[in-house]
Amino acid sequence: MKTRVEIVYRPDRSTKRRQPIFTARVPAGFPSPAADYEEGKLDLNKHLIRNPAATFFVRVTGDSMVKAGIHDGDMLVVDRSIEPRDKNVVIAAINGELTVKRIRMRKNKLTLEAENENYRSQEIDEEMEFEVWGVVTNVIHEL
């Protein structure tokens, strides 16, 4: 299944929910008294969103981007203010359909590449309706 955008969300910055952040690294083996290292509170809005007016969230479906760490059902943080560059993961509209792909800009060619060998790259030509909606800055998924 191709990886497509399922839903587009705008950020809600009206909530101020801060969670503790700790300065110590947490070992994967034995418990640590992490409370001794509490540094302060972490606001994920500030951590994940650089430009609130240009940021939106999308939920994806499909498996074409698994090698980029994007899985079916993940939420992506997308920033429209970032100019897309070669190798960025982007949300793009191709002939009216939103997709998540890695953009490749080589010589006079623009290609959208999947991160799964089961899918082919798609070269963008002049006859296609094409627009980059934004650059993916973060992936949020459950373990």
PyMOL commands that place a pseudoatom at each C-alpha (Angstrom):
pseudoatom trace, name=CA, resn=MET, resi=1, chain=A, elem=C, hetatm=0, pos=[0.000, 0.000, 0.000]
pseudoatom trace, name=CA, resn=LYS, resi=2, chain=A, elem=C, hetatm=0, pos=[1.297, 3.459, -0.863]
pseudoatom trace, name=CA, resn=THR, resi=3, chain=A, elem=C, hetatm=0, pos=[1.834, 5.839, 2.009]
pseudoatom trace, name=CA, resn=ARG, resi=4, chain=A, elem=C, hetatm=0, pos=[-0.779, 8.552, 1.741]
pseudoatom trace, name=CA, resn=VAL, resi=5, chain=A, elem=C, hetatm=0, pos=[-2.032, 11.348, 3.901]
pseudoatom trace, name=CA, resn=GLU, resi=6, chain=A, elem=C, hetatm=0, pos=[-5.221, 10.346, 5.662]
pseudoatom trace, name=CA, resn=ILE, resi=7, chain=A, elem=C, hetatm=0, pos=[-6.124, 13.462, 7.682]
pseudoatom trace, name=CA, resn=VAL, resi=8, chain=A, elem=C, hetatm=0, pos=[-4.673, 16.980, 7.968]
pseudoatom trace, name=CA, resn=TYR, resi=9, chain=A, elem=C, hetatm=0, pos=[-4.718, 18.780, 11.346]
pseudoatom trace, name=CA, resn=ARG, resi=10, chain=A, elem=C, hetatm=0, pos=[-3.775, 22.279, 12.461]
pseudoatom trace, name=CA, resn=PRO, resi=11, chain=A, elem=C, hetatm=0, pos=[-1.876, 22.701, 15.737]
pseudoatom trace, name=CA, resn=ASP, resi=12, chain=A, elem=C, hetatm=0, pos=[-3.793, 23.781, 18.831]
pseudoatom trace, name=CA, resn=ARG, resi=13, chain=A, elem=C, hetatm=0, pos=[-1.456, 25.960, 20.856]
pseudoatom trace, name=CA, resn=SER, resi=14, chain=A, elem=C, hetatm=0, pos=[-4.147, 27.022, 23.320]
pseudoatom trace, name=CA, resn=THR, resi=15, chain=A, elem=C, hetatm=0, pos=[-3.250, 24.233, 25.736]
pseudoatom trace, name=CA, resn=LYS, resi=16, chain=A, elem=C, hetatm=0, pos=[-0.254, 24.522, 27.990]
pseudoatom trace, name=CA, resn=ARG, resi=17, chain=A, elem=C, hetatm=0, pos=[0.523, 20.992, 29.023]
pseudoatom trace, name=CA, resn=ARG, resi=18, chain=A, elem=C, hetatm=0, pos=[4.051, 20.610, 30.256]
pseudoatom trace, name=CA, resn=GLN, resi=19, chain=A, elem=C, hetatm=0, pos=[5.635, 17.346, 31.250]
pseudoatom trace, name=CA, resn=PRO, resi=20, chain=A, elem=C, hetatm=0, pos=[8.827, 16.889, 33.288]
pseudoatom trace, name=CA, resn=ILE, resi=21, chain=A, elem=C, hetatm=0, pos=[12.094, 16.552, 31.381]
pseudoatom trace, name=CA, resn=PHE, resi=22, chain=A, elem=C, hetatm=0, pos=[15.139, 14.881, 32.879]
pseudoatom trace, name=CA, resn=THR, resi=23, chain=A, elem=C, hetatm=0, pos=[18.798, 15.681, 32.195]
pseudoatom trace, name=CA, resn=ALA, resi=24, chain=A, elem=C, hetatm=0, pos=[20.057, 12.147, 32.825]
pseudoatom trace, name=CA, resn=ARG, resi=25, chain=A, elem=C, hetatm=0, pos=[20.022, 9.500, 30.125]
pseudoatom trace, name=CA, resn=VAL, resi=26, chain=A, elem=C, hetatm=0, pos=[17.828, 6.554, 31.034]
pseudoatom trace, name=CA, resn=PRO, resi=27, chain=A, elem=C, hetatm=0, pos=[19.536, 3.142, 30.894]
pseudoatom trace, name=CA, resn=ALA, resi=28, chain=A, elem=C, hetatm=0, pos=[17.618, 0.368, 29.180]
pseudoatom trace, name=CA, resn=GLY, resi=29, chain=A, elem=C, hetatm=0, pos=[18.762, -2.216, 31.724]
pseudoatom trace, name=CA, resn=PHE, resi=30, chain=A, elem=C, hetatm=0, pos=[18.324, -1.210, 35.357]
pseudoatom trace, name=CA, resn=PRO, resi=31, chain=A, elem=C, hetatm=0, pos=[16.099, 1.347, 37.092]
pseudoatom trace, name=CA, resn=SER, resi=32, chain=A, elem=C, hetatm=0, pos=[17.484, 4.813, 37.779]
pseudoatom trace, name=CA, resn=PRO, resi=33, chain=A, elem=C, hetatm=0, pos=[16.292, 7.351, 40.353]
pseudoatom trace, name=CA, resn=ALA, resi=34, chain=A, elem=C, hetatm=0, pos=[15.374, 9.764, 37.528]
pseudoatom trace, name=CA, resn=ALA, resi=35, chain=A, elem=C, hetatm=0, pos=[13.532, 12.181, 39.826]
pseudoatom trace, name=CA, resn=ASP, resi=36, chain=A, elem=C, hetatm=0, pos=[16.950, 13.270, 41.126]
pseudoatom trace, name=CA, resn=TYR, resi=37, chain=A, elem=C, hetatm=0, pos=[17.703, 14.681, 37.660]
pseudoatom trace, name=CA, resn=GLU, resi=38, chain=A, elem=C, hetatm=0, pos=[14.481, 16.552, 36.887]
pseudoatom trace, name=CA, resn=GLU, resi=39, chain=A, elem=C, hetatm=0, pos=[15.427, 19.651, 34.935]
pseudoatom trace, name=CA, resn=GLY, resi=40, chain=A, elem=C, hetatm=0, pos=[12.098, 21.368, 34.414]
pseudoatom trace, name=CA, resn=LYS, resi=41, chain=A, elem=C, hetatm=0, pos=[9.008, 21.087, 32.270]
pseudoatom trace, name=CA, resn=LEU, resi=42, chain=A, elem=C, hetatm=0, pos=[8.862, 20.291, 28.556]
pseudoatom trace, name=CA, resn=ASP, resi=43, chain=A, elem=C, hetatm=0, pos=[6.230, 21.796, 26.257]
pseudoatom trace, name=CA, resn=LEU, resi=44, chain=A, elem=C, hetatm=0, pos=[6.055, 19.565, 23.163]
pseudoatom trace, name=CA, resn=ASN, resi=45, chain=A, elem=C, hetatm=0, pos=[4.574, 22.434, 21.160]
pseudoatom trace, name=CA, resn=LYS, resi=46, chain=A, elem=C, hetatm=0, pos=[7.829, 24.327, 21.602]
pseudoatom trace, name=CA, resn=HIS, resi=47, chain=A, elem=C, hetatm=0, pos=[9.902, 21.233, 20.875]
pseudoatom trace, name=CA, resn=LEU, resi=48, chain=A, elem=C, hetatm=0, pos=[8.051, 20.028, 17.765]
pseudoatom trace, name=CA, resn=ILE, resi=49, chain=A, elem=C, hetatm=0, pos=[6.770, 23.254, 16.196]
pseudoatom trace, name=CA, resn=ARG, resi=50, chain=A, elem=C, hetatm=0, pos=[9.216, 25.858, 14.914]
pseudoatom trace, name=CA, resn=ASN, resi=51, chain=A, elem=C, hetatm=0, pos=[6.735, 28.065, 13.064]
pseudoatom trace, name=CA, resn=PRO, resi=52, chain=A, elem=C, hetatm=0, pos=[3.183, 27.648, 14.407]
pseudoatom trace, name=CA, resn=ALA, resi=53, chain=A, elem=C, hetatm=0, pos=[1.497, 29.648, 11.626]
pseudoatom trace, name=CA, resn=ALA, resi=54, chain=A, elem=C, hetatm=0, pos=[3.029, 27.398, 8.963]
pseudoatom trace, name=CA, resn=THR, resi=55, chain=A, elem=C, hetatm=0, pos=[2.768, 24.040, 10.770]
pseudoatom trace, name=CA, resn=PHE, resi=56, chain=A, elem=C, hetatm=0, pos=[0.189, 21.321, 10.339]
pseudoatom trace, name=CA, resn=PHE, resi=57, chain=A, elem=C, hetatm=0, pos=[-0.113, 17.657, 11.257]
pseudoatom trace, name=CA, resn=VAL, resi=58, chain=A, elem=C, hetatm=0, pos=[-1.064, 14.736, 9.027]
pseudoatom trace, name=CA, resn=ARG, resi=59, chain=A, elem=C, hetatm=0, pos=[-1.867, 11.114, 9.755]
pseudoatom trace, name=CA, resn=VAL, resi=60, chain=A, elem=C, hetatm=0, pos=[-0.529, 8.712, 7.149]
pseudoatom trace, name=CA, resn=THR, resi=61, chain=A, elem=C, hetatm=0, pos=[-1.670, 5.373, 5.807]
pseudoatom trace, name=CA, resn=GLY, resi=62, chain=A, elem=C, hetatm=0, pos=[0.496, 2.818, 4.069]
pseudoatom trace, name=CA, resn=ASP, resi=63, chain=A, elem=C, hetatm=0, pos=[3.991, 1.374, 4.155]
pseudoatom trace, name=CA, resn=SER, resi=64, chain=A, elem=C, hetatm=0, pos=[5.949, 3.073, 1.361]
pseudoatom trace, name=CA, resn=MET, resi=65, chain=A, elem=C, hetatm=0, pos=[8.062, 5.112, 3.819]
pseudoatom trace, name=CA, resn=VAL, resi=66, chain=A, elem=C, hetatm=0, pos=[8.965, 2.474, 6.430]
pseudoatom trace, name=CA, resn=LYS, resi=67, chain=A, elem=C, hetatm=0, pos=[12.728, 2.805, 5.911]
pseudoatom trace, name=CA, resn=ALA, resi=68, chain=A, elem=C, hetatm=0, pos=[12.420, 6.500, 6.765]
pseudoatom trace, name=CA, resn=GLY, resi=69, chain=A, elem=C, hetatm=0, pos=[10.761, 5.519, 10.066]
pseudoatom trace, name=CA, resn=ILE, resi=70, chain=A, elem=C, hetatm=0, pos=[7.270, 6.482, 8.885]
pseudoatom trace, name=CA, resn=HIS, resi=71, chain=A, elem=C, hetatm=0, pos=[4.699, 3.765, 9.519]
pseudoatom trace, name=CA, resn=ASP, resi=72, chain=A, elem=C, hetatm=0, pos=[1.011, 3.265, 8.876]
pseudoatom trace, name=CA, resn=GLY, resi=73, chain=A, elem=C, hetatm=0, pos=[-0.965, 5.410, 11.337]
pseudoatom trace, name=CA, resn=ASP, resi=74, chain=A, elem=C, hetatm=0, pos=[1.903, 7.744, 12.259]
pseudoatom trace, name=CA, resn=MET, resi=75, chain=A, elem=C, hetatm=0, pos=[1.344, 11.440, 12.836]
pseudoatom trace, name=CA, resn=LEU, resi=76, chain=A, elem=C, hetatm=0, pos=[3.722, 13.750, 10.960]
pseudoatom trace, name=CA, resn=VAL, resi=77, chain=A, elem=C, hetatm=0, pos=[4.609, 17.321, 11.864]
pseudoatom trace, name=CA, resn=VAL, resi=78, chain=A, elem=C, hetatm=0, pos=[4.881, 19.345, 8.651]
pseudoatom trace, name=CA, resn=ASP, resi=79, chain=A, elem=C, hetatm=0, pos=[6.272, 22.862, 8.227]
pseudoatom trace, name=CA, resn=ARG, resi=80, chain=A, elem=C, hetatm=0, pos=[5.200, 24.839, 5.144]
pseudoatom trace, name=CA, resn=SER, resi=81, chain=A, elem=C, hetatm=0, pos=[7.771, 27.584, 5.804]
pseudoatom trace, name=CA, resn=ILE, resi=82, chain=A, elem=C, hetatm=0, pos=[10.752, 25.316, 5.092]
pseudoatom trace, name=CA, resn=GLU, resi=83, chain=A, elem=C, hetatm=0, pos=[11.980, 25.396, 1.502]
pseudoatom trace, name=CA, resn=PRO, resi=84, chain=A, elem=C, hetatm=0, pos=[12.183, 21.768, 0.316]
pseudoatom trace, name=CA, resn=ARG, resi=85, chain=A, elem=C, hetatm=0, pos=[15.698, 20.547, -0.454]
pseudoatom trace, name=CA, resn=ASP, resi=86, chain=A, elem=C, hetatm=0, pos=[17.084, 17.416, -2.008]
pseudoatom trace, name=CA, resn=LYS, resi=87, chain=A, elem=C, hetatm=0, pos=[16.459, 14.372, 0.223]
pseudoatom trace, name=CA, resn=ASN, resi=88, chain=A, elem=C, hetatm=0, pos=[13.826, 16.056, 2.459]
pseudoatom trace, name=CA, resn=VAL, resi=89, chain=A, elem=C, hetatm=0, pos=[10.714, 14.037, 3.272]
pseudoatom trace, name=CA, resn=VAL, resi=90, chain=A, elem=C, hetatm=0, pos=[7.767, 16.081, 2.044]
pseudoatom trace, name=CA, resn=ILE, resi=91, chain=A, elem=C, hetatm=0, pos=[4.004, 16.116, 1.838]
pseudoatom trace, name=CA, resn=ALA, resi=92, chain=A, elem=C, hetatm=0, pos=[3.201, 16.635, -1.838]
pseudoatom trace, name=CA, resn=ALA, resi=93, chain=A, elem=C, hetatm=0, pos=[0.041, 16.862, -3.905]
pseudoatom trace, name=CA, resn=ILE, resi=94, chain=A, elem=C, hetatm=0, pos=[0.196, 14.994, -7.199]
pseudoatom trace, name=CA, resn=ASN, resi=95, chain=A, elem=C, hetatm=0, pos=[-2.851, 15.442, -9.409]
pseudoatom trace, name=CA, resn=GLY, resi=96, chain=A, elem=C, hetatm=0, pos=[-4.905, 16.299, -6.322]
pseudoatom trace, name=CA, resn=GLU, resi=97, chain=A, elem=C, hetatm=0, pos=[-3.772, 13.358, -4.149]
pseudoatom trace, name=CA, resn=LEU, resi=98, chain=A, elem=C, hetatm=0, pos=[-1.575, 13.920, -1.097]
pseudoatom trace, name=CA, resn=THR, resi=99, chain=A, elem=C, hetatm=0, pos=[1.414, 11.655, -0.576]
pseudoatom trace, name=CA, resn=VAL, resi=100, chain=A, elem=C, hetatm=0, pos=[4.462, 11.368, 1.691]
pseudoatom trace, name=CA, resn=LYS, resi=101, chain=A, elem=C, hetatm=0, pos=[7.764, 10.824, -0.144]
pseudoatom trace, name=CA, resn=ARG, resi=102, chain=A, elem=C, hetatm=0, pos=[11.438, 11.775, -0.196]
pseudoatom trace, name=CA, resn=ILE, resi=103, chain=A, elem=C, hetatm=0, pos=[12.037, 14.513, -2.754]
pseudoatom trace, name=CA, resn=ARG, resi=104, chain=A, elem=C, hetatm=0, pos=[15.051, 14.170, -5.046]
pseudoatom trace, name=CA, resn=MET, resi=105, chain=A, elem=C, hetatm=0, pos=[16.270, 17.099, -7.114]
pseudoatom trace, name=CA, resn=ARG, resi=106, chain=A, elem=C, hetatm=0, pos=[18.881, 16.074, -9.670]
pseudoatom trace, name=CA, resn=LYS, resi=107, chain=A, elem=C, hetatm=0, pos=[19.933, 18.151, -12.651]
pseudoatom trace, name=CA, resn=ASN, resi=108, chain=A, elem=C, hetatm=0, pos=[16.655, 18.910, -14.425]
pseudoatom trace, name=CA, resn=LYS, resi=109, chain=A, elem=C, hetatm=0, pos=[14.662, 16.098, -12.795]
pseudoatom trace, name=CA, resn=LEU, resi=110, chain=A, elem=C, hetatm=0, pos=[12.327, 16.137, -9.839]
pseudoatom trace, name=CA, resn=THR, resi=111, chain=A, elem=C, hetatm=0, pos=[11.522, 12.721, -8.393]
pseudoatom trace, name=CA, resn=LEU, resi=112, chain=A, elem=C, hetatm=0, pos=[9.524, 11.505, -5.403]
pseudoatom trace, name=CA, resn=GLU, resi=113, chain=A, elem=C, hetatm=0, pos=[11.052, 8.372, -3.891]
pseudoatom trace, name=CA, resn=ALA, resi=114, chain=A, elem=C, hetatm=0, pos=[9.515, 5.801, -1.605]
pseudoatom trace, name=CA, resn=GLU, resi=115, chain=A, elem=C, hetatm=0, pos=[11.524, 4.366, 1.289]
pseudoatom trace, name=CA, resn=ASN, resi=116, chain=A, elem=C, hetatm=0, pos=[10.452, 0.795, 0.582]
pseudoatom trace, name=CA, resn=GLU, resi=117, chain=A, elem=C, hetatm=0, pos=[11.904, -1.309, -2.232]
pseudoatom trace, name=CA, resn=ASN, resi=118, chain=A, elem=C, hetatm=0, pos=[8.420, -2.578, -3.116]
pseudoatom trace, name=CA, resn=TYR, resi=119, chain=A, elem=C, hetatm=0, pos=[7.560, 0.847, -4.595]
pseudoatom trace, name=CA, resn=ARG, resi=120, chain=A, elem=C, hetatm=0, pos=[8.951, 2.687, -7.589]
pseudoatom trace, name=CA, resn=SER, resi=121, chain=A, elem=C, hetatm=0, pos=[10.051, 6.289, -7.712]
pseudoatom trace, name=CA, resn=GLN, resi=122, chain=A, elem=C, hetatm=0, pos=[7.776, 8.746, -9.457]
pseudoatom trace, name=CA, resn=GLU, resi=123, chain=A, elem=C, hetatm=0, pos=[9.307, 11.330, -11.734]
pseudoatom trace, name=CA, resn=ILE, resi=124, chain=A, elem=C, hetatm=0, pos=[7.371, 14.588, -11.833]
pseudoatom trace, name=CA, resn=ASP, resi=125, chain=A, elem=C, hetatm=0, pos=[6.733, 15.874, -15.344]
pseudoatom trace, name=CA, resn=GLU, resi=126, chain=A, elem=C, hetatm=0, pos=[5.247, 19.082, -16.733]
pseudoatom trace, name=CA, resn=GLU, resi=127, chain=A, elem=C, hetatm=0, pos=[1.823, 17.549, -17.348]
pseudoatom trace, name=CA, resn=MET, resi=128, chain=A, elem=C, hetatm=0, pos=[1.269, 16.653, -13.689]
pseudoatom trace, name=CA, resn=GLU, resi=129, chain=A, elem=C, hetatm=0, pos=[-0.364, 18.941, -11.171]
pseudoatom trace, name=CA, resn=PHE, resi=130, chain=A, elem=C, hetatm=0, pos=[2.326, 19.044, -8.496]
pseudoatom trace, name=CA, resn=GLU, resi=131, chain=A, elem=C, hetatm=0, pos=[2.814, 21.037, -5.316]
pseudoatom trace, name=CA, resn=VAL, resi=132, chain=A, elem=C, hetatm=0, pos=[4.906, 20.512, -2.198]
pseudoatom trace, name=CA, resn=TRP, resi=133, chain=A, elem=C, hetatm=0, pos=[2.700, 21.262, 0.803]
pseudoatom trace, name=CA, resn=GLY, resi=134, chain=A, elem=C, hetatm=0, pos=[5.548, 21.185, 3.326]
pseudoatom trace, name=CA, resn=VAL, resi=135, chain=A, elem=C, hetatm=0, pos=[8.606, 19.475, 4.758]
pseudoatom trace, name=CA, resn=VAL, resi=136, chain=A, elem=C, hetatm=0, pos=[8.172, 16.759, 7.396]
pseudoatom trace, name=CA, resn=THR, resi=137, chain=A, elem=C, hetatm=0, pos=[10.100, 17.751, 10.527]
pseudoatom trace, name=CA, resn=ASN, resi=138, chain=A, elem=C, hetatm=0, pos=[8.998, 15.067, 13.022]
pseudoatom trace, name=CA, resn=VAL, resi=139, chain=A, elem=C, hetatm=0, pos=[7.317, 11.675, 13.144]
pseudoatom trace, name=CA, resn=ILE, resi=140, chain=A, elem=C, hetatm=0, pos=[5.132, 10.684, 16.094]
pseudoatom trace, name=CA, resn=HIS, resi=141, chain=A, elem=C, hetatm=0, pos=[4.218, 7.039, 16.504]
pseudoatom trace, name=CA, resn=GLU, resi=142, chain=A, elem=C, hetatm=0, pos=[3.347, 4.606, 19.222]
pseudoatom trace, name=CA, resn=LEU, resi=143, chain=A, elem=C, hetatm=0, pos=[5.663, 1.772, 20.146]
for i in range(1, 143): cmd.bond("trace and resi %d" % i, "trace and resi %d" % (i + 1))
show_as sticks, trace
zoom trace
